[in-house]
Amino acid sequence: MEEMIRKIYKPVLITWIVSALCYLPFIARGLTNSVDGLWASTYYQAGNIELGSGRWALLFLDKARLGYGAEPFSTLLALLFLSMAAYISISMFMDIRKSNYVYAMLITCCTSTCCILAYRFTSANYCFGVLLSVLSVYFVLRESDEKKVRIRNTLIAIAILVFSTGIYQVDLGVFAVLVILNMMKLMYKEDNRNCFRVFKVSALVFVVSCILYKIAWNVCMMARHISASSYNGADSVSIFGMLSGIPSGLCVIYKAWSDYFSFAQGNYVLAPIRAFVAFVLFIALFVVGVRKLAKQPKNAIIYGILWVLLPVGANIAIILAPSMKTVMMQMTLPMAFALPLAMCFLDEIGIIRKWTISALGFFLLYGNIFAVGADIDAMAQGSNSSNMIMNNIAVTLNQKQLLSDDYDYAFFGNISVNELFKKNELYDMASPYAKFGTMQTKPDMVHKSYIGLLDDIGLDLEIVDNEKYLELYDSGILDNMPAYPEEGSIIEKDGVVIVKVSDDYIFGK
């Protein structure tokens, strides 16, 4: 462990600094994503919402950080954890050298990471979970002739993977990607004995960790007297559900893999060419192993199966929670690890001229930087426009003498549809998570989003509770109201000031 730290600490620091520069506008503005990031300000502590969805470890980590979620510390700490995770992963496939900067930056500077950072109230926790999952694989891979040392390494791997999964279940995907790629590397080197050792130990670690995770989750829910949430299928976890959901889950998994590496979302520069490069690299990963092992059909088949299972490993959460029907952007970090680490594998075995793989990495990183830039700009545009509209509404409320502690307030409508909302082409080209101000029209989500917007502009208003909000939504009173800034878009009824921000307020419309 000490030797590994000595090898990686300098490149980790350099990558951390360069990554921070890439995200400098994001850090300086304290930006958040379009939905959940709006709901939490610079102070937040995980509670029953996170616990119900299986993220029980967040309750303990948030106690340790005392709810702090402000910039720049949160993003800098998250990037440090992720830079460490990237280099520990890379060191499993090749010696540390200058070309590693490209592969590490492909992980730290991508829309998957940008999305995680946009949840600034939990970004450091999530990236710490990724680091733990990588360390779990590190201990799985460690060989020793001493039985006591092997048992100790396995127990450490289990312990940290349990806590990593408790932070975010998606971190199991990072663990699986690393295990699969390391097994492929060992098969390529014809080290069958070690490959099967890694398989047995990692399977044991995975299964025991999942069982202990579920036990810990149940204990925490019992202590707080709550049950599992339906969010992302958290309440659907069962052996029968996993088995019966495999066919549909595989369809979701391979579609998500295809969508991610087609670079369809966000302002990806030269997307078709970059998608072709990714396709060629993954095909090369398959071909080099099968050709090398052609005279050993059994080994070649195993190598091929591992290659086919790589998307499944990256999105293993879909199998574990069969009610989950989609892979959201914040769940894609395991896929962000897959391609750079596959490139490390190909670079190390030297399938083509030196630096060629690194050059392809630079090409992919070029697109990543523009994609992240577009997403940051979209968050900034949406934040500027949303705050401007909310400030204007506050001025109008004051002019109408409706800005008072005597009233409760309720805001309705997707703010990005308001005629005052200013955006340009970059906003339209950004990833969906980055389109700040674009609200889902589900009433309780809109309600929470406006609470976040008011917090962003520093305005403390008494907002109606969710029950009253739904009552107003169902009453039909909004049907005959115009949208702000038209006259009649703000009314007072029975002590509640109702503001219709836009005409896009009907759920399911």
Rosetta blueprint (number, residue, H / E / L):
1 M L
2 E H
3 E H
4 M H
5 I H
6 R H
7 K H
8 I H
9 Y H
10 K H
11 P H
12 V H
13 L H
14 I H
15 T H
16 W H
17 I H
18 V H
19 S H
20 A H
21 L H
22 C H
23 Y L
24 L H
25 P H
26 F H
27 I H
28 A H
29 R H
30 G L
31 L L
32 T L
33 N L
34 S L
35 V L
36 D H
37 G H
38 L H
39 W H
40 A L
41 S L
42 T L
43 Y E
44 Y L
45 Q L
46 A L
47 G L
48 N H
49 I H
50 E H
51 L H
52 G H
53 S L
54 G L
55 R L
56 W L
57 A H
58 L H
59 L H
60 F H
61 L H
62 D H
63 K H
64 A H
65 R H
66 L L
67 G L
68 Y E
69 G L
70 A L
71 E L
72 P L
73 F H
74 S H
75 T H
76 L H
77 L H
78 A H
79 L H
80 L H
81 F H
82 L H
83 S H
84 M H
85 A H
86 A H
87 Y H
88 I H
89 S H
90 I H
91 S H
92 M L
93 F L
94 M L
95 D L
96 I L
97 R L
98 K L
99 S L
100 N H
101 Y H
102 V H
103 Y H
104 A H
105 M H
106 L H
107 I H
108 T H
109 C L
110 C L
111 T H
112 S H
113 T H
114 C H
115 C H
116 I H
117 L H
118 A H
119 Y L
120 R L
121 F L
122 T L
123 S H
124 A H
125 N H
126 Y H
127 C H
128 F H
129 G H
130 V H
131 L H
132 L H
133 S H
134 V H
135 L H
136 S H
137 V H
138 Y H
139 F H
140 V H
141 L H
142 R L
143 E L
144 S L
145 D L
146 E L
147 K H
148 K H
149 V H
150 R H
151 I H
152 R H
153 N H
154 T H
155 L H
156 I H
157 A H
158 I H
159 A H
160 I H
161 L H
162 V H
163 F H
164 S H
165 T H
166 G H
167 I H
168 Y L
169 Q L
170 V L
171 D H
172 L H
173 G H
174 V H
175 F H
176 A H
177 V H
178 L H
179 V H
180 I H
181 L H
182 N H
183 M H
184 M H
185 K H
186 L H
187 M H
188 Y H
189 K L
190 E L
191 D L
192 N H
193 R H
194 N H
195 C H
196 F H
197 R H
198 V H
199 F H
200 K H
201 V H
202 S H
203 A H
204 L H
205 V H
206 F H
207 V H
208 V H
209 S H
210 C H
211 I H
212 L H
213 Y H
214 K H
215 I H
216 A H
217 W H
218 N H
219 V H
220 C H
221 M H
222 M H
223 A H
224 R H
225 H L
226 I L
227 S L
228 A L
229 S L
230 S L
231 Y H
232 N H
233 G H
234 A H
235 D H
236 S H
237 V L
238 S L
239 I H
240 F H
241 G H
242 M H
243 L H
244 S H
245 G L
246 I H
247 P H
248 S H
249 G H
250 L H
251 C H
252 V H
253 I H
254 Y H
255 K H
256 A H
257 W H
258 S H
259 D H
260 Y H
261 F H
262 S L
263 F L
264 A L
265 Q L
266 G L
267 N L
268 Y L
269 V L
270 L L
271 A H
272 P H
273 I H
274 R H
275 A H
276 F H
277 V H
278 A H
279 F H
280 V H
281 L H
282 F H
283 I H
284 A H
285 L H
286 F H
287 V H
288 V H
289 G H
290 V H
291 R H
292 K H
293 L L
294 A L
295 K L
296 Q L
297 P H
298 K H
299 N H
300 A H
301 I H
302 I H
303 Y H
304 G H
305 I H
306 L H
307 W H
308 V H
309 L H
310 L H
311 P H
312 V H
313 G H
314 A H
315 N L
316 I H
317 A H
318 I H
319 I H
320 L H
321 A L
322 P L
323 S L
324 M L
325 K L
326 T L
327 V L
328 M L
329 M H
330 Q H
331 M H
332 T L
333 L H
334 P H
335 M H
336 A H
337 F H
338 A H
339 L H
340 P H
341 L H
342 A H
343 M H
344 C H
345 F H
346 L H
347 D H
348 E H
349 I H
350 G L
351 I L
352 I L
353 R L
354 K L
355 W L
356 T H
357 I H
358 S H
359 A H
360 L H
361 G H
362 F H
363 F H
364 L H
365 L H
366 Y H
367 G H
368 N H
369 I H
370 F H
371 A H
372 V H
373 G H
374 A H
375 D H
376 I H
377 D H
378 A H
379 M H
380 A H
381 Q H
382 G H
383 S H
384 N H
385 S H
386 S H
387 N H
388 M H
389 I H
390 M H
391 N H
392 N H
393 I H
394 A H
395 V H
396 T H
397 L H
398 N H
399 Q H
400 K L
401 Q L
402 L L
403 L L
404 S L
405 D L
406 D L
407 Y L
408 D E
409 Y E
410 A E
411 F E
412 F E
413 G L
414 N L
415 I H
416 S H
417 V H
418 N L
419 E L
420 L L
421 F L
422 K L
423 K L
424 N L
425 E H
426 L H
427 Y H
428 D H
429 M H
430 A L
431 S L
432 P H
433 Y H
434 A H
435 K L
436 F L
437 G L
438 T L
439 M L
440 Q L
441 T L
442 K L
443 P H
444 D H
445 M H
446 V H
447 H H
448 K H
449 S H
450 Y H
451 I H
452 G H
453 L H
454 L H
455 D H
456 D H
457 I L
458 G L
459 L L
460 D L
461 L L
462 E L
463 I E
464 V L
465 D L
466 N H
467 E H
468 K H
469 Y H
470 L H
471 E H
472 L H
473 Y H
474 D H
475 S H
476 G L
477 I H
478 L H
479 D H
480 N H
481 M L
482 P L
483 A L
484 Y L
485 P L
486 E L
487 E L
488 G L
489 S L
490 I E
491 I E
492 E E
493 K E
494 D L
495 G L
496 V E
497 V E
498 I E
499 V E
500 K E
501 V L
502 S L
503 D L
504 D L
505 Y L
506 I L
507 F L
508 G L
509 K L
